[in-house]
Amino acid sequence: MIEGKLFINGEFVDSAGETTLESINPANSEVIAKVAEAREADIDKAVQAARRAFEEGSWPKMSATDRGRLLRRIADLIQEGRGELARLETMDVGKPIRDSSRVDLPLVVDCFEYFAGMADKVMGETIPVPGKFLNFTLREPVGVVGQIIPWNYPLLMAAWKMAPALAAGCTVVLKPAEQTPITALELAKICQEAEVPPGVVNICPGFGEPAGAALASHPDVDKVAFTGSTAVGKLIMEMGAKNVKRVSLELGGKSPNIVLDDADLEEAVPGALFAIFLNSGQVCAAGSRLFVHEKIYDTFMERFLEGAK
């Protein structure tokens, strides 16, 4: 049985309410982990830690080059532990181990390596203007970023949210999905080992209500990045508007595949199958609508149904 705590200000701590989440292995319905559940007080504590880290201490003084080195260290540690991380990801979310080990974990490593290289390349520009004027732009970190992710790609989603924010110099409070908290907390251990300054990364598993709502509406959060349903995205946009925080949303889609009458069915049929069955269809860009030209409809559907079976 895995036991997990909240990661706040560089330490693993119990939740204020002393309540826990259960992570269930979808393959056998066994409880594989009990993790502390973040409540409003825990989110506030994490946000305050992130605010202090952004404004004080070593993080705001760290050069972009050193931030890049830190992200590269995180990537190296993930690479070293990718086998165990893939195993935990599969147990937590239920996807095949080949997907976790051959797809998700390499992409997680790539993400941190990419933004390690980007850290010292976030620059403004000088814009020519007439007269005796100097016109330029300057890119600066926005501040504390609240990040809320879903359960379909737990570790990869955490990487996609966290790595660019850290590269830019922001601090982070990440709320993983209540169903899949394990690998996010493993990422917290990696951040500890990489010597990320306390408060820069905070990870608080919890439910959308109260934890997610507390994070999205917190006045000391400067930006919220959310991936999930359109309905919840609308609520988060409303919360952000109340104190004019920046919001980025990656919401559900209804992506069409269009197959014309001159399509190569040897390519089109496997492509359409891949589009809808990838990750058991739990992908925001899954090809969940299929438009087939009437001239090839019967032939296409015969092959498609055979492939689906």
N, C-alpha and C positions, 0 to 999 in steps of 0.2 A: 504494500500500500504506500503510495506516494503522498507525502504531506507537504503542503505548500503554504507559504505566508506571503503577505503583501511586501512589495519591495519599495520602500520609501526612504529617501535621503541616504541611499547607499546601504541600507540595512533591511533585513527581512524581519517583519514585525507582525504581530497578531492584529486582527481587525478590532475596531473599537467595539463592535457589537458582539464579538466572539462567535460569530456565525460562520458556517463553512458552506462551500459549494462541493458537490460531488461530480467528479468526471467519470463517465460511464463508457467502457469499451463497447462500441456498437457491434463488434463481432460476437460477443458472448454475454452482453448486458451486465458484466461485472463492474463493480465500482473499483476503479484503479487509482483514484486520487481523491483526497479531501483537501480543499484549498480554502484559505481564509477569504471570506466574502467582504469586499469593500462596501462601506456605507458612506453616507454624506460626510461624516466627520473624518473618515479616512481620505476621501477625495480632497477635502479641504487641507488636510495635513500634507498630502502629496503636492498639491498646487503651491502651497506656501514654501515647501522645500524647493520646488522648481523655480519659484520666483526669486528666492534668496540665491540660488545657484546661478541664475541668469544675471543678477545685479551685483553679486559679491563673489569673493573667493577667486579660484584659479580659472574658472571657465570663461568669463568675459575677457580675461587677460591672455588667454591662450591664442596663439597665432593660428591662422587658417591651415598652415602647413602641419602644425602639431595636431589639429583636429583631424586632418587627413590621416596622419600616422595612427591616431587612436582608432579610427574607423577601420584601418587596415589590420590593426591588431585584433579587433573584433572579428573581422572576416577570417583571419588565420585561426582563431580559436574555434569558430564555427566549423571550419574545414577539418580541424583536428578531431572534433567530436561529432562529425556529420552522421556516422553510423548510429550512434545512440540517439541523436536527435531525430533521425528518420524513424527509428523504432518507436520512440515516444509519440511522434506525430501520427503514426499509423494507429497506435493504440488509442490515442485521444480522439481522432476524428473519424477513423474507420476506413481510410483509403488504403489501397494496396501498397505494400512496402516498396514495390518498384517505382511507384509514382513519388512517394516521399523521398526515396534515396536517389533516383535518377533525374527527377524533374525539380521538385520543390527545393531540396537542400542546395543543389548547384546554383539555382537562381537566387537563393538567399545570400550565398557567398558572393555571387556576381554583383548583387545589389550593393552590399557594403563596400566591395572593392571599387565599384563604379563611382560611388559618392565620395569615397576616400580620395579618388583622383579629382573630383569636382570641387573639393573643399576650398582650395586656393585659387579657384577660377570663377568664383562668384563676384563679378566686378561690374561696376557701372560703366558709363561711357561719357566722353566729352562730345558735345553737340555744337557744331559751328553755328554761330549766330552773327548777324551784322553789328557793327559798332564795337565799342570798347566794353564788351561784356564777356563773362565766362559762364557757360551753360553746361552743367554736368549732372549726371545722375549718380547716386550712391546706393548700393544695395546693402541693407543691414538686416540682422536677424529680427524677426517680428516679436520674439519674446517666448512666453510659455505656450506650448502647443498641446492641446488636449486631443488625443487620438483614440478613436473607437473603431474596433475591427470586428469582422464576422468570423464564423467558424469554418468556412470552406477551405481556406488556406491559412491556417493560424499563424505559423511562423513566417511564411512569405509575406503575408499582409503586415505583420509587425515590422518586418525589414523594410518594406516599401514605405511605410509611414515614418519609421524612426530614422533611417539612414539619411534621407535628405534634410530632415529637420536638424539633426546633429551637425551635418556638414555645413549648414548655413549658420550655425552658432546658436540655435534655439535650445531650450530645455523642453523635456517631454514628460507628460503624464499619459500613459497608455492604458486603456481599458480593453483587455481581450474579452472575447465572448465567454459568457458563463459556462458554455458547454465544453470549451476547449482552452483551458488556461495553462496547460502543463508546459508547452514549449516556450511560451512567452516568459514564464518564470525561469526556465532554463537560460533564456537570453539574458535575464537579469543577472544570473550567476556569471555568465560570460562577461557582462559589463563590469561586474565586480572584479573579476580576474584581470580584465584589461585595464583596470584602474581608472575607469570613468569617474570623474569627481562626484562626490555625494550630491544628490539632488538633481543632477543633470538628466538622469533617466529614472523614472518612477513607474512601476507596473502594478496595477490594482485590478485584479479580476473582480467582476461583479455583474449584477443584472443591469439592464437598461434603466430600470427604475428600482432603486434610487441612484446607483452609481453613475450611470451614463448621463442621466439628467443633471445630476449635480456637477459633473464635469463640463457639460455643454453650456450650462447657465452660469458657471462661476465667474465672478467679475474680474478675477486675476488671471484668467485664461485669455490670451490675446488672439488665439486662432483655434478653431476646431476642424479636424480632418476626420471625416466619417465615411465608412463603407458599409452599406447595408440596404435596407428596404427604402423605397421611395416615401412611404408613409412616415417612417421615423426621420428620414432626411428632412422632410418638411417641418417636423417639430423642432429639429436642431437648428434649422434656418431661422425659425421664429425666436428661439431662445437667443441665438447669436445677435439678432437684430435689436434686442432690448438694450444691449450695451455695446452695440456696433463693433462686435468682434468679427474677424475674418472667418469665413467658412468655406471649406471645400468638400464637395459631396461626390462620392461614386456610388450611384444607386442602381437599382435593378433595371434590366433592359428586356427588350422583346425583339431580339435580333433576327432579321429575315435572311434566309439563304435563297437566292434567285438562280434557277437553273433554266437557261434558254435552250432552244431546240438544237443549237449547234454545239452543245456542251459535250465534252469527252466524258462519257459516263464512267469510264474506268477511273477517272479522277473525281468526278462530281459525287458519285455515290459514297465512296469512302470518306470524302470530305464532309458531306452532310451528316454521316453517321458520327464522325469524330466531333463535329460541331455541337451535337446535342448530347452525346453520351460521355464526353470528356468530364472527368471528376464526378461521375454519376449525374451529370446535368447541372451540378451545383456551381455554376459559373455565371457571373453577371452578363457576360457576352455570349452565352450559349445560343446556338442557332435554333431557337424555339419556334420559329415560323419558317415554312418551306413553301416556296412558290415555284412550281414546275410548269414549263410550257406544255400545252395540251397535246402537242404532237408527240412528245416523248413521255407523257405522263405514265401510261401503263407500263412501259418498259422500265422506266426509272423506279416506279413504286414496287414492281416485282423484285428488282435487285435490292432496293432499300429494305423491304420487309425481310428478305432472306438474310441480309446482313444484320438486321436488328435481332433476328432470332438466334 
